[in-house]
């Protein structure tokens, strides 16, 4: 259904108007450990429409829920603009016990469409999280750098009044899946912006 993206080595870099995939050295709070991770980031504030992408269907991915930090004050949100800042904040939250290092074994279905992101139970009988597209500020995927090869998907959202923000973290099965989710979300934004441009 979706073409798999080849895993990028940390020495390579690729950019587009929707997603930038870069090798970044991120200082972790884990004993001053410095790591190099491939980061695929979607910054919705700078997303521009190419006018030729459509997303009329819903793409589904099986992920595990790591945790969330909700209703961060506006001043804190402003300090989490760049991918390294967001990754470092998640690292610190894990060290302080606000987020676990490993997700629970229960798989969930993360569905991406032009309306946003929906996370449901594996049998899809219960919707656990909804993230409307217009409230998604940034999405990025990265390797957690702890040696186990876990690939995390971090989602930064705001509320309709934009008075605070929340961070949602999901664990993907591999880096290709994490980057595919970012690409599908990028296509969703592109589709909506193209529709708005026509109207």
ROVEXLUM-595490 format. One record per residue: residue in one letter; chain; x, y, z negated of N, C-alpha, C in turn. Coordinates in pm, 1 decimal, always signed. Each point is the difference from the previous one (the first is absolute). Example, Ala and Ser with C-alpha at 12.3 -4.5 7.8 and 13.67 -1.06 7.14 Angstrom:
REM residues 2
  r  c       nc1       nc2       nc3      cac1      cac2      cac3       cc1       cc2       cc3
  a  A   +1319.0    -569.0    -780.0     -89.0    +119.0      +0.0     +90.0    +120.0      +0.0
  s  A     -35.0    +105.0     +72.0     +82.0    +119.0      -6.0     -77.0    +109.0     -73.0
This chain:
REM residues 199
  r  c       nc1       nc2       nc3      cac1      cac2      cac3       cc1       cc2       cc3
  x  A     +82.7    -120.3      +0.0     -82.7    +120.3      +0.0     +85.9    +124.9      +0.0
  x  A    +103.0      -1.0     -81.6     +92.1    +112.7      -4.1    +139.7     -50.3     +30.4
  x  A     +72.1     +77.1     +76.0    +137.4     -37.4     +30.2     +85.5     +21.9    -122.2
  x  A     +78.7     -99.5     -32.7     +85.9     +12.8    -117.3    +115.9     +93.2     +28.9
  x  A     +36.2     +76.2     -99.4    +109.8     +93.6     +12.9    +126.6     -68.0     -47.6
  x  A    +105.3      +7.7     +78.6    +125.4     -60.6     -43.0     +55.2     +74.2    -119.3
  x  A     +56.5     -77.0     -91.5     +54.8     +60.2    -120.9    +117.7     +89.6     +36.4
  x  A      -1.7    +121.1     -50.9    +106.8     +94.7     +27.9    +109.1     -12.5    -104.5
  x  A    +123.9      +3.3     +46.3    +111.8      -2.1     -93.4     +15.7    +137.7     -61.2
  x  A     +62.0      +5.9    -116.7      +8.8    +126.9     -71.7     +85.0    +102.6     +73.5
  x  A     +77.4     -44.5    +100.1     +85.0     +95.1     +71.4     -72.2     +64.6    +117.3
  x  A    -119.0     -49.8     +34.4     -71.5     +55.3    +113.5    -105.7     +97.7     -45.9
  x  A     -44.1     +87.2     +93.0    -107.5     +92.7     -33.2     -86.0     +23.1    +122.1
  x  A    -129.3     +22.6     -22.4     -93.8     +23.7    +107.6    -100.9    +101.6     -48.0
  x  A     -42.3     +91.5     +89.4     -94.8    +101.9     -40.3    -109.2     +13.3    +104.0
  x  A    -120.6     +34.0     -44.6    -109.2     +37.8     +88.1     -76.4    +109.9     -69.6
  x  A    -100.2     +56.4     +68.9     -76.0    +107.7     -63.2     -85.9     -52.7    -113.6
  x  A     -32.8    -131.0      +2.8     -85.5     -53.7    -104.4     +78.9     -61.7    -114.2
  x  A     +97.9     -84.8     +33.7     +71.8     -73.4    -102.9    +149.0     +19.1     +19.0
  x  A     +69.7     +26.6    -108.1    +144.6      +2.4      +6.0     +52.6    -118.1     -79.6
  x  A     +87.6     -77.9     +63.9     +61.6    -113.2     -67.2    +147.6     +30.7     -11.8
  x  A     +46.5     +17.4    -121.4    +137.1     +44.4     -21.1     +67.6     -85.6    -104.6
  x  A    +132.3      -5.1      +8.5     +76.7     -62.0    -106.7     +31.9    +108.2    -101.0
  x  A     -41.5     -20.8    -122.9     +21.8     +99.6    -103.3     +68.6     -64.6    -118.2
  x  A     +94.1     +69.2     -58.8     +60.1     -47.6    -123.1     -77.5     +60.5    -114.8
  x  A     -63.2     -84.8     -76.7     -88.1     +46.8    -106.6     +63.0     -33.1    -134.3
  x  A     +16.4     +99.9     -84.4     +54.4     -22.4    -133.4    -110.5     -55.5     -88.7
  x  A     +21.2    -120.5     -46.4     -98.8     -64.0     -84.9     +30.3     +29.9    -145.4
  x  A    -105.1      -6.1     -80.8     +19.2     +21.0    -143.1     +50.8    -126.7     -68.7
  x  A     +15.7    -107.2     +75.6     +44.0    -126.6     -57.5    +150.0      +3.0     -22.8
  x  A     +40.6     +59.8    -107.1    +141.5      +3.1     -35.0     +85.0     +75.2     +99.9
  x  A     -56.1     +99.2     +64.3     +75.6     +80.9     +95.1     +27.6     -71.5    +130.6
  x  A     -71.7    -109.5     +27.4     +19.2     -76.8    +121.7     -35.3     +85.3    +121.3
  x  A     +87.3      -0.3     +98.7     -28.9     +70.5    +123.4     -27.7    -105.0    +106.8
  x  A    -107.4     +17.0     +74.0     -35.0    -101.4     +98.3     -30.7     +64.6    +132.7
  x  A     +13.5     -77.6    +104.3     -34.4     +47.9    +132.7    -117.2     -80.6     +50.5
  x  A    -110.1     +66.0     +33.1    -120.1     -69.4     +42.7     -49.7     +57.3    +130.9
  x  A     -64.1     -85.1     +78.4     -68.6     +48.7    +118.4    -136.3     +49.0     -42.8
  x  A     -26.5    +126.9     +25.1    -124.0     +61.9     -44.3     -82.2     +41.0    +121.0
  x  A    -118.4     -54.8     +12.0     -94.3     +43.8    +102.5    -100.4     +89.2     -67.9
  x  A      -9.6    +123.5     +44.0     -83.1     +96.7     -70.5     -99.0     +65.7     +94.2
  x  A    -122.2     +12.1     -45.8    -102.2     +73.8     +72.9     -35.6    +122.7     -80.7
  x  A     +32.0    +117.2     +53.5     -34.0    +126.6     -65.0    -117.8     +58.6     +75.0
  x  A    -117.8      -5.5     -59.3    -119.9     +42.6     +70.9      -5.7    +150.6     +20.6
  x  A     +76.5     +74.9     -77.3      -1.0    +144.9     +18.0     +63.6     +40.5    +132.2
  x  A     +93.6     -81.8     +50.2     +71.5     +37.5    +121.6     -39.2     -87.2    +118.0
  x  A    -101.0     -85.9     -16.0     -41.3     -88.5    +108.2     -64.2     +80.1    +112.3
  x  A     +45.5     -27.1    +122.2     -56.7     +67.5    +116.0     -57.0    -104.7     +95.0
  x  A    -105.0     +35.8     +68.5     -64.0     -94.5     +89.9     +69.4      -3.5    +134.9
  x  A     +19.5    -120.7     +51.9     +53.7     -13.7    +134.2    -112.6      -6.3    +101.4
  x  A    -123.5     -14.5     -49.6    -116.4      +3.2     +87.3     -26.8    -128.4     +75.1
  x  A     +77.8    -106.4     -23.0     -21.9    -122.1     +76.1     -13.8    -122.5     -88.4
  x  A     -21.3     +19.1    -128.9     -13.4    -113.0     -91.8    -142.5      -7.3     -51.5
  x  A     -53.8    -122.1      -3.1    -131.9     -18.1     -57.7      +3.0    -117.0     -95.4
  x  A     -79.5      +8.7    -102.9     -11.2    -109.1     -96.4    -147.7     -15.7     -32.5
  x  A     -68.4     -81.9     +80.5    -143.2     -20.1     -18.9     -28.8    -123.7     -83.6
  x  A    +102.0     -79.2     -26.4     -19.6    -121.1     -78.0     +66.7     +15.0    -136.3
  x  A     -15.2    -102.8     -81.2     +58.8      +0.8    -133.9    +111.0    -105.2      -5.8
  x  A    +119.2     +40.4     -38.6    +112.2     -93.1     -12.9     +11.1     -43.6    -145.6
  x  A     +13.2    -130.1     -20.9      +4.3     -53.1    -135.7    +134.1     -65.9     -29.0
  x  A     +47.5     +19.6    -123.9    +126.9     -55.7     -44.3     -16.9     -57.5    -139.9
  x  A     +64.7    -112.4     -26.3      -3.2     -58.0    -134.2    +117.9     +53.6     -80.4
  x  A     -29.8     +67.2    -110.3    +101.7     +59.9     -86.1     -29.7     -35.9    -145.6
  x  A     +91.2     +37.9     -87.7     -21.2     -15.2    -144.0      +5.9    +138.3     -63.5
  x  A     -82.5     +21.8    -100.2      -9.2    +130.1     -66.2    +100.3      +7.2    -114.1
  x  A     +91.1     +98.2      +8.7     +99.6     +17.6    -105.6     -53.3     +87.1    -112.5
  x  A     -66.9    +108.4     +33.8     -54.8     +88.4    -101.7     -17.3    +140.9     +52.3
  x  A     -46.7     +88.6     -86.8     -21.5    +139.1     +40.2     +26.3     +93.6    -116.8
  x  A     +30.9    +123.6     +35.1     +10.3    +108.5     -97.7     -94.5    +108.1     +50.6
  x  A    -105.5     +22.4     -73.2    -105.6     +86.3     +49.8      -3.7    +136.4     -69.1
  x  A     -53.3     +95.5     +74.1     -25.9    +136.0     -48.2    +125.3     +68.3     -54.9
  x  A    +104.9      -3.1     +81.7    +120.0     +75.6     -35.2     -28.0    +149.1     +18.0
  x  A     +49.7     +85.5     -89.7     -26.8    +143.8     +12.7     +58.6     +57.9    +128.2
  x  A     -59.4    +109.7     +44.3     +36.5     +61.2    +127.5    +149.0     +34.1      +8.1
  x  A     +58.1     +49.8    -108.4    +141.9     +36.1      +1.2     +87.4    -122.7     +24.8
  x  A     -38.4    -114.6     -58.0     +73.5    -123.3     +22.9     -14.8     -44.7    +145.0
  x  A    -118.7     +16.9     +55.4     -24.5     -38.3    +139.4     +91.3     +76.5     +95.4
  x  A     +21.3    +127.1     -29.4     +83.8     +83.3     +86.4    +145.4     -45.9      +0.3
  x  A     +42.1     -67.6    -107.1    +138.6     -46.1      -8.1     +20.0    -136.2     +67.5
  x  A    -108.3     -59.5     +49.2      +7.5    -133.2     +62.0     -29.2      +8.7    +148.9
  x  A     +65.4     +95.0     +66.9     -27.8     +22.5    +141.2     +78.3     -92.3     +92.1
  x  A    +124.4     -30.0     -33.7     +86.1     -79.5     +86.3      +4.0    -145.8     -45.0
  x  A     +23.2     -94.4     +94.1      +6.2    -142.2     -36.1     +95.0     -33.6    -115.2
  x  A    +123.5     +54.3      -4.0     +88.1     -34.2    -113.3     -57.6     +42.3    -134.5
  x  A     -71.1    +112.9      -3.0     -61.9     +47.2    -125.1    -108.3     -97.1     -45.9
  x  A     -81.4     -46.4     +95.3    -108.4     -91.5     -32.7     +55.2    -135.3     -45.8
  x  A    +102.7     -48.3     +68.3     +61.5    -128.3     -36.8     +63.2      +8.8    -138.5
  x  A     +70.5    +107.9     -27.1     +62.1     +17.5    -131.2    -104.3      +7.6    -110.7
  x  A    -112.5     +66.1     +29.8    -107.4     +10.2     -99.7     -57.4    -138.4     -31.0
  x  A     -19.0     -81.5    +103.1     -51.2    -136.1     -19.7    +100.6     -82.9     -79.9
  x  A    +129.7     +13.5     +31.7    +105.1     -69.8     -75.5      -7.7     +34.4    -148.8
  x  A     -10.8    +129.3     -28.1      -5.9     +45.9    -139.0    -125.3     -53.2     -69.5
  x  A    -112.0      +1.9     +72.1    -124.8     -51.2     -56.3     +12.4    -148.3     -33.8
  x  A     +72.4     -74.9     +81.1     +21.8    -142.0     -28.9     +87.0     -16.8    -124.3
  x  A    +102.8     +82.5     -11.3     +88.0      -6.4    -116.5     -75.2     +33.4    -128.8
  x  A     -94.0     +93.9     +11.5     -75.9     +43.0    -118.0    -121.5     -87.6     -27.5
  x  A     -20.6    -102.6     +81.3    -110.9     -92.0     -21.9    -133.5     +47.2     +54.0
  x  A      -1.0    +109.0     +75.9    -125.7     +49.8     +57.5     -41.9     -81.6    +121.7
  x  A     +98.5     -61.8     +64.6     -24.5     -87.6    +114.4     +82.3    -127.2     -19.8
  x  A     -51.4    -115.4     +39.0     +79.1    -123.1     -11.0    +104.9      -8.7    +110.8
  x  A     +96.9     -87.0     -17.9    +100.3     -21.2    +104.1     -48.9     -98.6    +105.7
  x  A     -86.8     -91.0     -40.5     -50.6    -103.4     +90.2    -151.8      +1.9      -3.1
  x  A     -59.7      -8.4    +118.2    -145.7      -0.6      +9.4     -56.7    -133.0     -47.6
  x  A    -125.3      +2.0     -41.3     -69.6    -124.4     -36.8     -14.0     -86.8    +124.3
  x  A     -19.8    -129.8     -21.3      -5.0     -94.9    +111.7    -124.0     +14.5     +86.9
  x  A    -102.1     +64.9     -50.0    -125.6      +9.9     +73.3     +13.4     +86.4    +124.8
  x  A     -32.5     -58.2    +114.9      +6.0     +74.7    +125.3    -126.9     +80.6     +20.1
  x  A     +15.7    +113.5     +66.6    -113.2     +85.2     +33.7      +5.7     +30.2    +149.0
  x  A    -110.6     +46.4     +52.2      -5.9     +35.3    +141.6      -0.3    +152.1     +12.6
  x  A    +104.7     +53.4     +61.7      +9.7    +143.8     +24.2     -41.5     +24.8    +144.3
  x  A    -107.8     +73.1     +18.0     -54.4     +26.8    +133.4     +19.7    +147.3     +34.7
  x  A     +51.9     +25.0    +120.3     +24.8    +136.6     +47.1     -87.1     +26.4    +121.7
  x  A     -73.3    +110.1      -4.7     -80.9     +41.5    +113.9      +7.1    +151.7     +12.7
  x  A     -72.5     +54.0     +96.6      +1.5    +145.6     +17.7     -74.4     +71.2    -113.1
  x  A     -64.7     -76.0     -87.8     -68.8     +58.7    -113.9     +87.3      +2.0    -125.0
  x  A    +107.6     -78.1      +1.1     +88.4      -2.2    -115.3     +46.2    -140.0     -33.6
  x  A     +31.4     -20.7    -127.6     +53.8    -126.8     -47.9     -97.1     -58.1    -102.3
  x  A     -29.0    -128.4     +16.7     -85.3     -70.4     -94.8     +75.5    -122.5     -49.4
  x  A      +4.5     -17.5    -131.4     +65.9    -116.5     -58.8    -107.7     -83.7     -67.8
  x  A     -10.3    -126.1     +41.7    -104.5     -87.8     -51.2     +60.0    -128.9     -53.6
  x  A     -79.9     -73.8     -74.8     +43.0    -130.9     -48.1     +23.5     -91.9    +119.5
  x  A     +70.9    -110.0     -21.3     +37.6     -88.0    +110.5    -121.0     -54.7     +74.5
  x  A    -111.7     -19.6     -68.8    -121.7     -46.4     +67.6     -82.9    +116.8     +54.3
  x  A     +47.9    +123.1     -23.5     -60.6    +125.3     +47.0    -141.2     +21.8     -54.9
  x  A     -31.0     -64.7    -112.4    -130.9     +20.3     -63.7      -0.8    +124.3     -88.0
  x  A    +117.7     +42.6     -43.7      +8.8    +114.9     -91.0    +101.9    +100.5     +52.6
  x  A     -42.1    +124.1     +16.7     +90.9    +106.7     +41.5     +66.0     +58.0    -124.9
  x  A    +132.4      -2.3      -2.7     +74.9     +43.1    -117.9     +43.9    +145.6      +8.7
  x  A     +46.7     +43.1    +116.4     +45.0    +138.6     +19.2     -48.5     +49.4    +135.3
  x  A     -32.7    +126.5      +4.2     -29.9     +67.8    +126.5     +82.9    +127.7      +5.7
  x  A     +67.6     +18.8    +112.8     +80.1    +120.5     +20.7     -44.4     +64.4    +132.2
  x  A     -92.3     +96.4      -3.9     -41.8     +67.1    +124.2    +119.9     +62.8     +70.5
  x  A      -4.0      -2.6    +131.2    +114.5     +45.3     +78.8     +39.1    +143.8     -32.9
  x  A     -98.6     +85.3     -22.2     +31.1    +141.7     -22.3     +63.4     +27.5    -136.8
  x  A      +0.8    -100.4     -88.2     +61.7     +17.8    -131.4    +139.1     -62.9      -8.7
  x  A     +43.4     -67.2    +107.0    +133.8     -62.0      +0.8    +103.8    +106.3     +34.7
  x  A     +93.7     +21.7     -91.4    +103.0    +102.1     +19.9    +125.5     -61.7     +61.1
  x  A     +40.0    -117.3     -49.4    +119.9     -65.2     +50.7      -7.5    -149.5     -24.5
  x  A     +56.1     -75.2     +93.9     +14.4    -144.0     -17.9    +141.8     -36.1     +40.4
  x  A     +66.1     -82.3     -80.2    +133.8     -43.8     +37.4     +22.9    -143.2     -44.9
  x  A     +87.1     -69.3     +72.2     +36.8    -135.7     -38.8    +150.4      -5.9     -17.8
  x  A     +42.6     -80.7     -95.9    +143.9     -10.5     -27.7     +28.2    -128.1     -76.3
  x  A    +125.0     -43.6      +4.1     +41.7    -115.3     -78.3     +32.5     +47.5    -139.3
  x  A     -44.7     -73.7    -101.0     +14.2     +49.8    -137.1    +144.8      +5.0     -48.8
  x  A     +93.1     -65.0     +71.3    +141.2     +12.3     -34.5     +42.9     -78.3    -122.1
  x  A     -83.9     -91.5     -46.8     +33.2     -76.9    -119.7     +58.1    -137.0     +33.2
  x  A     +25.8     -23.1    +128.4     +65.8    -124.2     +40.0     -93.4    -113.5     +34.5
  x  A    -129.0     +15.5     -24.8     -94.7    -108.3     +27.8     -66.1     +15.6    +136.5
  x  A     +31.3    +107.2     +70.4     -56.0     +21.5    +133.2    -146.9     +36.8      +2.7
  x  A     -50.7     +57.0    -110.1    -140.6     +39.1      -2.6     -18.9    +131.4     +75.4
  x  A    -100.5      +2.4     +84.7     -30.3    +119.0     +78.2    -126.3     +65.0     -54.1
  x  A     +14.3    +125.2     -39.5    -110.3     +71.9     -61.9     -59.6    +101.8     +96.2
  x  A    -128.5     +20.6     -14.6     -73.1     +99.3     +77.1     -55.9    +100.1     -99.6
  x  A     +44.5    +123.2      +6.9     -45.3    +104.2     -92.9     -93.2     +95.6     +73.8
  x  A    -110.2     +31.4     -65.3    -101.1     +87.0     +57.8     -25.4    +114.8     -95.6
  x  A     +15.2    +122.1     +50.4     -25.7    +119.0     -80.6    -129.4     +63.6     +49.0
  x  A     -95.3     +14.4     -91.3    -129.2     +58.4     +36.7     -28.8    +120.6     -87.9
  x  A     -94.3     +80.8     +44.2     -43.8    +114.5     -78.8    -151.4     -11.4     -19.7
  x  A     -56.5     +92.0     -76.3    -145.8      +2.9     -15.8     -56.7    +108.7     +91.5
  x  A    -131.3      +2.8     +20.7     -57.3     +99.4     +93.4     +35.7    +144.2     -34.1
  x  A     +17.0     +30.1    -127.7     +35.1    +136.4     -40.3    +150.6     +24.3      +6.2
  x  A     +77.8    -106.9     +25.3    +147.2      +5.9      +6.4     +59.1     +57.3    -128.5
  x  A     -57.6     -36.1    -112.5     +49.5     +47.9    -128.6     +99.2     -98.1     -63.0
  x  A      -1.5    -123.8     +45.4     +94.6     -98.1     -50.3     +26.1    -104.1    +108.3
  x  A     +87.8     -95.5     -28.5     +29.0    -106.1     +96.3     +17.3    -131.5     -74.0
  x  A      -6.2    -108.4     +73.5     +18.0    -133.2     -56.5     +95.9     -78.6     +88.4
  x  A     +69.1     -95.1     -59.3     +92.6     -86.5     +72.9     -48.0    -144.1     -14.7
  x  A     -15.8     -67.3    +111.6     -45.8    -138.5      +3.8    +111.9     -82.5     +61.9
  x  A     +35.8    -111.2     -62.8    +111.8     -80.6     +49.4     -46.8    -143.1     +26.1
  x  A     +29.9     -47.9    +120.5     -35.0    -135.6     +40.6    +126.9     -74.0     +41.8
  x  A      +1.1    -129.8     -21.6    +114.7     -82.8     +38.2     -34.9     -75.7    +127.4
  x  A     +83.0     +17.8    +102.6     -23.3     -65.3    +129.2     +79.5    -129.8      +8.3
  x  A     -37.0     -83.9     +95.8     +67.4    -129.0     +13.6    +138.4     +15.4     +60.9
  x  A     +21.2    +102.0     +82.6    +131.4     +25.3     +60.7      +3.5    +143.4     +53.7
  x  A    +117.6     +41.8     +46.3     +15.8    +137.6     +47.6     -79.1     +25.0    +128.1
  x  A     -12.5    -103.3     +84.5     -74.8     +16.6    +124.4    -146.0     +31.5     -28.2
  x  A     -57.4     -68.9     -99.9    -139.6     +26.3     -35.2     -16.8    +141.4     -54.8
  x  A     +91.8     +41.4     -86.8      -7.9    +133.4     -59.5      +6.6    +108.1    +107.4
  x  A     +92.8     -15.7     +95.2     +13.0     +99.7    +105.8    -119.4      -4.6     +94.6
  x  A     -57.0    -119.8     +20.0    -118.1     -10.9     +85.7    -117.7     +76.0     -60.4
  x  A     -14.3      -5.6    -132.3    -108.7     +73.6     -66.4     +18.2    +149.6     +21.5
  x  A    +123.5     +48.5     -15.1     +26.9    +142.5     +23.5     -32.5     +38.8    +143.9
  x  A     +33.3     -87.0     +93.8     -25.4     +30.8    +141.3    -149.4      +2.6     +31.1
  x  A     -75.3     -93.6     -59.5    -144.3      -1.3     +22.9     -65.0    +124.3     -60.6
  x  A     +46.1     +40.7    -118.8     -54.1    +121.5     -60.5     +33.6    +122.1     +84.9
  x  A    +118.9      +0.0     +56.7     +38.5    +109.0     +89.7     -93.1      +6.1    +120.5
  x  A     -33.2    -117.9     +55.6     -91.7      -5.4    +113.7    -138.3     +50.0     -39.8
  x  A     -40.2     -27.9    -124.9    -129.6     +47.9     -48.6      -2.9    +152.4      -3.3
  x  A    +105.6     +60.6     -53.3      +7.1    +146.3      -2.5      +0.8     +55.5    +141.8
  x  A     +76.0     -65.3     +85.6     +10.5     +45.8    +139.0    -136.9      -3.7     +68.3
  x  A     -75.4    -106.4     -26.0    -132.0     -15.2     +60.6     -95.4    +109.4     -47.4
  x  A      +2.5     +27.0    -131.0     -88.4    +103.3     -55.7     +37.1    +137.6     +52.4
  x  A    +129.1     +28.6      +5.4     +43.3    +130.7     +49.2     -31.7     +17.0    +147.5
  x  A     +10.4    -108.0     +77.5     -33.9      +6.5    +142.2    -149.0     +26.3     +17.9
  x  A     -82.1     -63.0     -84.8    -145.3     +21.0      +6.1     -34.9    +144.6     -34.9
  x  A     +66.3     +53.0    -103.3     -25.2    +138.8     -40.6     +40.4     +97.3    +109.8
  x  A    +107.4     -32.3     +72.1     +48.4     +89.0    +104.9     -98.4      +5.7    +117.0
  x  A     -71.3    -111.1     +23.8     -96.0      -5.1    +110.7    -129.9     +72.6     -33.8
  x  A     -34.7      +4.0    -128.9    -128.8     +59.4     -39.0      +7.0    +151.1     -13.8
